[in-house]
Amino acid sequence: MSTPPDGLPVYRVLTGPDDAAFCHRVSEALSLGYELHQGPAVTFSGENVIVAQALVWPTQS
């Protein structure tokens, strides 16, 4: 597939609390064919650890 499914963009950043739901969202994107773009960014909100993970759709060269 040369473009992401369902009109999704080729670049996405998923953010949220560092919990199972966030991990499932990243795993779902990977199963669709996205690839991780470097490592995650992590911060602390004062109450929760918040994670951001960039994903890219692979280009065919």
C-alpha positions, 0 to 999 in steps of 0.5 A: 500500500503506497498511502496510509489507509482511511485517509490517515496522514503520512506523519502522525504524532500520538500523545497521551498518558503512559498507559496500556491504552497509549501502547495499544494505539501505537501498536495499532498504528504499527500493525497498519504499516506505520514505522516509528520515527525515532524514540518517544518523548516523555514528560511528567505533568505533575500527576502523570507521565505523558508520552509522544511518539511520532510515526511515519508511513514508509516511502517506497523508493 
